Amino acid sequence: MKKLEIAKKVVATVAGLGAGSIATQVIKNNSAPTSKLQVVTMTVGMVALSGLVGVAASRYTEHEFDGAVESVKKLMADIKKEETLEA
């Protein structure tokens, strides 16, 4: 695996875990279940929602990372082309 791919996976994983953790804390801090049924349903919902948020954040981050890499590659190619024309 290339260094850039490793960096992309690390950044996406951290973003996904962070977003999932934030979603979990928001739910925990803004809900007060009053029955065992509510505790169970809210816990299952919280796990599902935090997982969904984590996956979405990870995918978004990977997409943005790819866009940034392409922009840098294009910029480097333009600089190289300009240097060739000046020589």
N, CA, C and O atoms as a Tinker XYZ file with bonds, in Angstrom:
   348  protein
     1  N      0.853000   -1.182000    0.000000    73     2
     2  CA     0.000000    0.000000    0.000000    64     1     3
     3  C      0.897000    1.242000    0.000000    63     2     4     5
     4  O      1.871000    1.315000    0.749000    81     3
     5  N      0.562000    2.194000   -0.831000    73     3     6
     6  CA     1.343000    3.419000   -0.920000    64     5     7
     7  C      1.133000    4.285000    0.321000    63     6     8     9
     8  O      0.122000    4.181000    1.016000    81     7
     9  N      2.119000    5.141000    0.572000    73     7    10
    10  CA     2.056000    6.021000    1.745000    64     9    11
    11  C      0.815000    6.902000    1.711000    63    10    12    13
    12  O      0.193000    7.144000    2.746000    81    11
    13  N      0.455000    7.382000    0.526000    73    11    14
    14  CA    -0.711000    8.246000    0.400000    64    13    15
    15  C     -1.998000    7.492000    0.747000    63    14    16    17
    16  O     -2.891000    8.043000    1.391000    81    15
    17  N     -2.086000    6.242000    0.321000    73    15    18
    18  CA    -3.256000    5.424000    0.648000    64    17    19
    19  C     -3.337000    5.170000    2.152000    63    18    20    21
    20  O     -4.421000    5.198000    2.734000    81    19
    21  N     -2.201000    4.924000    2.768000    73    19    22
    22  CA    -2.175000    4.706000    4.222000    64    21    23
    23  C     -2.630000    5.974000    4.940000    63    22    24    25
    24  O     -3.437000    5.913000    5.867000    81    23
    25  N     -2.112000    7.112000    4.511000    73    23    26
    26  CA    -2.508000    8.385000    5.126000    64    25    27
    27  C     -3.999000    8.619000    4.969000    63    26    28    29
    28  O     -4.667000    9.053000    5.908000    81    27
    29  N     -4.526000    8.330000    3.776000    73    27    30
    30  CA    -5.953000    8.524000    3.518000    64    29    31
    31  C     -6.793000    7.644000    4.442000    63    30    32    33
    32  O     -7.789000    8.103000    5.001000    81    31
    33  N     -6.398000    6.392000    4.603000    73    31    34
    34  CA    -7.145000    5.475000    5.471000    64    33    35
    35  C     -7.075000    5.905000    6.935000    63    34    36    37
    36  O     -8.067000    5.820000    7.659000    81    35
    37  N     -5.914000    6.361000    7.363000    73    35    38
    38  CA    -5.763000    6.817000    8.750000    64    37    39
    39  C     -6.662000    8.025000    9.009000    63    38    40    41
    40  O     -7.390000    8.066000   10.001000    81    39
    41  N     -6.605000    9.006000    8.111000    73    39    42
    42  CA    -7.420000   10.215000    8.280000    64    41    43
    43  C     -8.905000    9.864000    8.252000    63    42    44    45
    44  O     -9.671000   10.358000    9.080000    81    43
    45  N     -9.316000    9.024000    7.315000    73    43    46
    46  CA   -10.729000    8.642000    7.218000    64    45    47
    47  C    -11.182000    7.866000    8.448000    63    46    48    49
    48  O    -12.299000    8.062000    8.928000    81    47
    49  N    -10.335000    6.994000    8.955000    73    47    50
    50  CA   -10.685000    6.218000   10.144000    64    49    51
    51  C    -10.836000    7.120000   11.363000    63    50    52    53
    52  O    -11.788000    6.978000   12.130000    81    51
    53  N     -9.906000    8.040000   11.538000    73    51    54
    54  CA    -9.982000    8.970000   12.675000    64    53    55
    55  C    -11.237000    9.835000   12.556000    63    54    56    57
    56  O    -11.936000   10.052000   13.547000    81    55
    57  N    -11.524000   10.324000   11.362000    73    55    58
    58  CA   -12.735000   11.136000   11.163000    64    57    59
    59  C    -13.992000   10.329000   11.461000    63    58    60    61
    60  O    -14.915000   10.825000   12.107000    81    59
    61  N    -14.026000    9.103000   10.997000    73    59    62
    62  CA   -15.185000    8.248000   11.250000    64    61    63
    63  C    -15.377000    7.946000   12.721000    63    62    64    65
    64  O    -16.491000    8.022000   13.239000    81    63
    65  N    -14.296000    7.607000   13.390000    73    63    66
    66  CA   -14.387000    7.324000   14.827000    64    65    67
    67  C    -14.789000    8.573000   15.614000    63    66    68    69
    68  O    -15.595000    8.501000   16.542000    81    67
    69  N    -14.227000    9.694000   15.239000    73    67    70
    70  CA   -14.567000   10.945000   15.922000    64    69    71
    71  C    -16.024000   11.320000   15.745000    63    70    72    73
    72  O    -16.701000   11.686000   16.707000    81    71
    73  N    -16.509000   11.230000   14.513000    73    71    74
    74  CA   -17.909000   11.570000   14.239000    64    73    75
    75  C    -18.856000   10.609000   14.952000    63    74    76    77
    76  O    -19.879000   11.026000   15.495000    81    75
    77  N    -18.516000    9.330000   14.949000    73    75    78
    78  CA   -19.343000    8.352000   15.654000    64    77    79
    79  C    -19.371000    8.610000   17.150000    63    78    80    81
    80  O    -20.413000    8.480000   17.792000    81    79
    81  N    -18.233000    8.973000   17.694000    73    79    82
    82  CA   -18.141000    9.279000   19.120000    64    81    83
    83  C    -18.969000   10.518000   19.470000    63    82    84    85
    84  O    -19.657000   10.544000   20.491000    81    83
    85  N    -18.897000   11.528000   18.632000    73    83    86
    86  CA   -19.680000   12.746000   18.868000    64    85    87
    87  C    -21.173000   12.430000   18.827000    63    86    88    89
    88  O    -21.933000   12.899000   19.674000    81    87
    89  N    -21.593000   11.636000   17.844000    73    87    90
    90  CA   -23.014000   11.267000   17.745000    64    89    91
    91  C    -23.460000   10.519000   18.998000    63    90    92    93
    92  O    -24.548000   10.770000   19.518000    81    91
    93  N    -22.635000    9.616000   19.475000    73    91    94
    94  CA   -22.957000    8.860000   20.682000    64    93    95
    95  C    -23.118000    9.793000   21.881000    63    94    96    97
    96  O    -24.075000    9.660000   22.644000    81    95
    97  N    -22.199000   10.726000   22.051000    73    95    98
    98  CA   -22.259000   11.645000   23.190000    64    97    99
    99  C    -23.475000   12.571000   23.113000    63    98   100   101
   100  O    -24.096000   12.873000   24.132000    81    99
   101  N    -23.806000   13.014000   21.913000    73    99   102
   102  CA   -24.995000   13.874000   21.751000    64   101   103
   103  C    -26.241000   13.129000   22.201000    63   102   104   105
   104  O    -27.077000   13.677000   22.920000    81   103
   105  N    -26.360000   11.879000   21.774000    73   103   106
   106  CA   -27.535000   11.095000   22.157000    64   105   107
   107  C    -27.550000   10.841000   23.660000    63   106   108   109
   108  O    -28.583000   11.006000   24.310000    81   107
   109  N    -26.404000   10.439000   24.215000    73   107   110
   110  CA   -26.339000   10.164000   25.662000    64   109   111
   111  C    -26.677000   11.397000   26.492000    63   110   112   113
   112  O    -27.370000   11.299000   27.505000    81   111
   113  N    -26.189000   12.550000   26.062000    73   111   114
   114  CA   -26.374000   13.773000   26.846000    64   113   115
   115  C    -27.730000   14.433000   26.648000    63   114   116   117
   116  O    -28.081000   15.354000   27.385000    81   115
   117  N    -28.495000   13.977000   25.666000    73   115   118
   118  CA   -29.777000   14.621000   25.381000    64   117   119
   119  C    -30.956000   13.669000   25.457000    63   118   120   121
   120  O    -32.009000   13.933000   24.877000    81   119
   121  N    -30.790000   12.583000   26.158000    73   119   122
   122  CA   -31.903000   11.645000   26.310000    64   121   123
   123  C    -31.931000   11.123000   27.746000    63   122   124   125
   124  O    -30.903000   10.983000   28.409000    81   123
   125  N    -33.128000   10.849000   28.183000    73   123   126
   126  CA   -33.309000   10.329000   29.548000    64   125   127
   127  C    -34.358000    9.223000   29.498000    63   126   128   129
   128  O    -35.538000    9.460000   29.757000    81   127
   129  N    -33.915000    8.015000   29.164000    73   127   130
   130  CA   -34.892000    6.919000   29.097000    64   129   131
   131  C    -35.519000    6.660000   30.463000    63   130   132   133
   132  O    -34.854000    6.741000   31.495000    81   131
   133  N    -36.801000    6.351000   30.447000    73   131   134
   134  CA   -37.522000    6.143000   31.701000    64   133   135
   135  C    -37.950000    4.695000   31.905000    63   134   136   137
   136  O    -38.511000    4.349000   32.945000    81   135
   137  N    -37.684000    3.854000   30.918000    73   135   138
   138  CA   -38.037000    2.435000   31.072000    64   137   139
   139  C    -36.929000    1.577000   30.462000    63   138   140   141
   140  O    -36.077000    2.066000   29.721000    81   139
   141  N    -36.965000    0.284000   30.795000    73   139   142
   142  CA   -35.967000   -0.634000   30.238000    64   141   143
   143  C    -36.101000   -0.722000   28.724000    63   142   144   145
   144  O    -35.103000   -0.830000   28.012000    81   143
   145  N    -37.330000   -0.676000   28.238000    73   143   146
   146  CA   -37.554000   -0.724000   26.796000    64   145   147
   147  C    -36.900000    0.482000   26.121000    63   146   148   149
   148  O    -36.251000    0.336000   25.085000    81   147
   149  N    -37.067000    1.664000   26.699000    73   147   150
   150  CA   -36.430000    2.859000   26.134000    64   149   151
   151  C    -34.911000    2.762000   26.196000    63   150   152   153
   152  O    -34.229000    3.193000   25.266000    81   151
   153  N    -34.378000    2.211000   27.260000    73   151   154
   154  CA   -32.924000    2.042000   27.373000    64   153   155
   155  C    -32.426000    1.146000   26.242000    63   154   156   157
   156  O    -31.434000    1.462000   25.586000    81   155
   157  N    -33.113000    0.036000   26.018000    73   155   158
   158  CA   -32.702000   -0.905000   24.970000    64   157   159
   159  C    -32.833000   -0.269000   23.587000    63   158   160   161
   160  O    -31.894000   -0.321000   22.793000    81   159
   161  N    -33.980000    0.325000   23.296000    73   159   162
   162  CA   -34.188000    0.885000   21.957000    64   161   163
   163  C    -33.264000    2.067000   21.686000    63   162   164   165
   164  O    -32.760000    2.224000   20.574000    81   163
   165  N    -33.047000    2.887000   22.691000    73   163   166
   166  CA   -32.153000    4.030000   22.497000    64   165   167
   167  C    -30.708000    3.582000   22.340000    63   166   168   169
   168  O    -29.955000    4.176000   21.569000    81   167
   169  N    -30.317000    2.545000   23.059000    73   167   170
   170  CA   -28.943000    2.029000   22.923000    64   169   171
   171  C    -28.731000    1.450000   21.533000    63   170   172   173
   172  O    -27.710000    1.714000   20.898000    81   171
   173  N    -29.683000    0.665000   21.060000    73   171   174
   174  CA   -29.566000    0.088000   19.715000    64   173   175
   175  C    -29.569000    1.201000   18.667000    63   174   176   177
   176  O    -28.765000    1.181000   17.734000    81   175
   177  N    -30.459000    2.155000   18.819000    73   175   178
   178  CA   -30.500000    3.281000   17.886000    64   177   179
   179  C    -29.225000    4.103000   17.915000    63   178   180   181
   180  O    -28.740000    4.555000   16.878000    81   179
   181  N    -28.693000    4.292000   19.099000    73   179   182
   182  CA   -27.459000    5.068000   19.248000    64   181   183
   183  C    -26.300000    4.364000   18.538000    63   182   184   185
   184  O    -25.507000    5.011000   17.853000    81   183
   185  N    -26.201000    3.065000   18.696000    73   183   186
   186  CA   -25.136000    2.308000   18.040000    64   185   187
   187  C    -25.300000    2.387000   16.522000    63   186   188   189
   188  O    -24.330000    2.606000   15.797000    81   187
   189  N    -26.530000    2.209000   16.051000    73   187   190
   190  CA   -26.782000    2.267000   14.612000    64   189   191
   191  C    -26.484000    3.659000   14.052000    63   190   192   193
   192  O    -25.836000    3.792000   13.014000    81   191
   193  N    -26.954000    4.676000   14.738000    73   191   194
   194  CA   -26.743000    6.045000   14.268000    64   193   195
   195  C    -25.277000    6.447000   14.316000    63   194   196   197
   196  O    -24.781000    7.081000   13.385000    81   195
   197  N    -24.584000    6.090000   15.377000    73   195   198
   198  CA   -23.168000    6.457000   15.452000    64   197   199
   199  C    -22.365000    5.713000   14.391000    63   198   200   201
   200  O    -21.408000    6.263000   13.846000    81   199
   201  N    -22.735000    4.482000   14.093000    73   199   202
   202  CA   -22.076000    3.744000   13.018000    64   201   203
   203  C    -22.323000    4.380000   11.664000    63   202   204   205
   204  O    -21.409000    4.500000   10.849000    81   203
   205  N    -23.555000    4.784000   11.428000    73   203   206
   206  CA   -23.910000    5.437000   10.170000    64   205   207
   207  C    -23.169000    6.758000   10.004000    63   206   208   209
   208  O    -22.629000    7.043000    8.935000    81   207
   209  N    -23.146000    7.544000   11.043000    73   207   210
   210  CA   -22.437000    8.826000   11.008000    64   209   211
   211  C    -20.939000    8.601000   10.786000    63   210   212   213
   212  O    -20.302000    9.328000   10.024000    81   211
   213  N    -20.389000    7.601000   11.448000    73   211   214
   214  CA   -18.972000    7.294000   11.287000    64   213   215
   215  C    -18.621000    6.890000    9.864000    63   214   216   217
   216  O    -17.621000    7.352000    9.315000    81   215
   217  N    -19.433000    6.037000    9.269000    73   215   218
   218  CA   -19.196000    5.606000    7.887000    64   217   219
   219  C    -19.321000    6.788000    6.931000    63   218   220   221
   220  O    -18.495000    6.951000    6.034000    81   219
   221  N    -20.341000    7.604000    7.119000    73   219   222
   222  CA   -20.537000    8.770000    6.250000    64   221   223
   223  C    -19.357000    9.735000    6.359000    63   222   224   225
   224  O    -18.876000   10.241000    5.346000    81   223
   225  N    -18.898000    9.988000    7.563000    73   223   226
   226  CA   -17.757000   10.891000    7.754000    64   225   227
   227  C    -16.496000   10.315000    7.122000    63   226   228   229
   228  O    -15.702000   11.048000    6.533000    81   227
   229  N    -16.314000    9.017000    7.244000    73   227   230
   230  CA   -15.149000    8.357000    6.658000    64   229   231
   231  C    -15.173000    8.461000    5.138000    63   230   232   233
   232  O    -14.158000    8.787000    4.523000    81   231
   233  N    -16.309000    8.190000    4.538000    73   231   234
   234  CA   -16.433000    8.283000    3.071000    64   233   235
   235  C    -16.225000    9.715000    2.589000    63   234   236   237
   236  O    -15.530000    9.954000    1.601000    81   235
   237  N    -16.824000   10.646000    3.286000    73   235   238
   238  CA   -16.669000   12.058000    2.915000    64   237   239
   239  C    -15.201000   12.470000    2.983000    63   238   240   241
   240  O    -14.689000   13.139000    2.086000    81   239
   241  N    -14.535000   12.060000    4.060000    73   239   242
   242  CA   -13.129000   12.408000    4.244000    64   241   243
   243  C    -12.270000   11.803000    3.137000    63   242   244   245
   244  O    -11.384000   12.474000    2.607000    81   243
   245  N    -12.522000   10.547000    2.784000    73   243   246
   246  CA   -11.770000    9.918000    1.698000    64   245   247
   247  C    -11.981000   10.675000    0.386000    63   246   248   249
   248  O    -11.033000   10.897000   -0.368000    81   247
   249  N    -13.210000   11.065000    0.124000    73   247   250
   250  CA   -13.525000   11.812000   -1.100000    64   249   251
   251  C    -12.780000   13.146000   -1.132000    63   250   252   253
   252  O    -12.180000   13.503000   -2.146000    81   251
   253  N    -12.821000   13.865000   -0.038000    73   251   254
   254  CA   -12.135000   15.156000    0.039000    64   253   255
   255  C    -10.619000   14.988000   -0.041000    63   254   256   257
   256  O     -9.931000   15.811000   -0.644000    81   255
   257  N    -10.109000   13.937000    0.559000    73   255   258
   258  CA    -8.676000   13.646000    0.513000    64   257   259
   259  C     -8.252000   13.415000   -0.938000    63   258   260   261
   260  O     -7.237000   13.945000   -1.392000    81   259
   261  N     -9.045000   12.615000   -1.661000    73   259   262
   262  CA    -8.741000   12.357000   -3.076000    64   261   263
   263  C     -8.756000   13.651000   -3.877000    63   262   264   265
   264  O     -7.899000   13.863000   -4.736000    81   263
   265  N     -9.721000   14.509000   -3.601000    73   263   266
   266  CA    -9.791000   15.793000   -4.296000    64   265   267
   267  C     -8.576000   16.665000   -4.020000    63   266   268   269
   268  O     -8.049000   17.316000   -4.923000    81   267
   269  N     -8.143000   16.674000   -2.784000    73   267   270
   270  CA    -6.964000   17.468000   -2.421000    64   269   271
   271  C     -5.713000   16.919000   -3.109000    63   270   272   273
   272  O     -4.885000   17.686000   -3.599000    81   271
   273  N     -5.581000   15.611000   -3.143000    73   271   274
   274  CA    -4.425000   14.991000   -3.799000    64   273   275
   275  C     -4.416000   15.342000   -5.287000    63   274   276   277
   276  O     -3.369000   15.686000   -5.836000    81   275
   277  N     -5.558000   15.258000   -5.932000    73   275   278
   278  CA    -5.641000   15.591000   -7.357000    64   277   279
   279  C     -5.290000   17.055000   -7.603000    63   278   280   281
   280  O     -4.616000   17.373000   -8.583000    81   279
   281  N     -5.736000   17.938000   -6.731000    73   279   282
   282  CA    -5.415000   19.365000   -6.866000    64   281   283
   283  C     -3.913000   19.603000   -6.742000    63   282   284   285
   284  O     -3.340000   20.385000   -7.501000    81   283
   285  N     -3.283000   18.935000   -5.794000    73   283   286
   286  CA    -1.839000   19.087000   -5.610000    64   285   287
   287  C     -1.092000   18.522000   -6.816000    63   286   288   289
   288  O     -0.130000   19.127000   -7.288000    81   287
   289  N     -1.529000   17.367000   -7.315000    73   287   290
   290  CA    -0.895000   16.773000   -8.499000    64   289   291
   291  C     -1.005000   17.708000   -9.704000    63   290   292   293
   292  O     -0.043000   17.883000  -10.451000    81   291
   293  N     -2.177000   18.304000   -9.885000    73   291   294
   294  CA    -2.384000   19.227000  -11.005000    64   293   295
   295  C     -1.485000   20.450000  -10.842000    63   294   296   297
   296  O     -0.857000   20.892000  -11.804000    81   295
   297  N     -1.422000   20.989000   -9.648000    73   295   298
   298  CA    -0.571000   22.145000   -9.385000    64   297   299
   299  C      0.888000   21.821000   -9.663000    63   298   300   301
   300  O      1.592000   22.616000  -10.286000    81   299
   301  N      1.347000   20.667000   -9.209000    73   299   302
   302  CA     2.736000   20.260000   -9.441000    64   301   303
   303  C      3.017000   20.084000  -10.933000    63   302   304   305
   304  O      4.090000   20.455000  -11.409000    81   303
   305  N      2.062000   19.522000  -11.671000    73   303   306
   306  CA     2.228000   19.354000  -13.116000    64   305   307
   307  C      2.289000   20.708000  -13.806000    63   306   308   309
   308  O      3.088000   20.911000  -14.720000    81   307
   309  N      1.436000   21.641000  -13.363000    73   307   310
   310  CA     1.445000   22.992000  -13.949000    64   309   311
   311  C      2.770000   23.697000  -13.680000    63   310   312   313
   312  O      3.304000   24.371000  -14.560000    81   311
   313  N      3.297000   23.546000  -12.476000    73   311   314
   314  CA     4.586000   24.165000  -12.126000    64   313   315
   315  C      5.700000   23.566000  -12.983000    63   314   316   317
   316  O      6.551000   24.287000  -13.504000    81   315
   317  N      5.683000   22.255000  -13.122000    73   315   318
   318  CA     6.701000   21.580000  -13.913000    64   317   319
   319  C      6.618000   22.020000  -15.382000    63   318   320   321
   320  O      7.639000   22.244000  -16.032000    81   319
   321  N      5.401000   22.136000  -15.885000    73   319   322
   322  CA     5.182000   22.569000  -17.268000    64   321   323
   323  C      5.685000   23.985000  -17.460000    63   322   324   325
   324  O      6.321000   24.291000  -18.468000    81   323
   325  N      5.404000   24.849000  -16.498000    73   323   326
   326  CA     5.843000   26.245000  -16.564000    64   325   327
   327  C      7.375000   26.331000  -16.531000    63   326   328   329
   328  O      7.973000   27.115000  -17.268000    81   327
   329  N      8.000000   25.523000  -15.673000    73   327   330
   330  CA     9.463000   25.516000  -15.583000    64   329   331
   331  C     10.077000   25.040000  -16.898000    63   330   332   333
   332  O     11.123000   25.534000  -17.319000    81   331
   333  N      9.411000   24.070000  -17.545000    73   331   334
   334  CA     9.917000   23.551000  -18.824000    64   333   335
   335  C      9.826000   24.636000  -19.902000    63   334   336   337
   336  O     10.729000   24.766000  -20.729000    81   335
   337  N      8.768000   25.393000  -19.893000    73   335   338
   338  CA     8.594000   26.458000  -20.889000    64   337   339
   339  C      9.603000   27.579000  -20.693000    63   338   340   341
   340  O     10.044000   28.199000  -21.661000    81   339
   341  N      9.969000   27.842000  -19.438000    73   339   342
   342  CA    10.938000   28.910000  -19.139000    64   341   343
   343  C     12.366000   28.511000  -19.484000    63   342   344   345
   344  O     13.212000   29.374000  -19.718000    81   343
   345  N     12.636000   27.227000  -19.518000    73   343   346
   346  CA    14.015000   26.761000  -19.768000    64   345   347
   347  C     14.435000   26.854000  -21.211000    63   346   348
   348  O     15.563000   26.496000  -21.551000    81   347
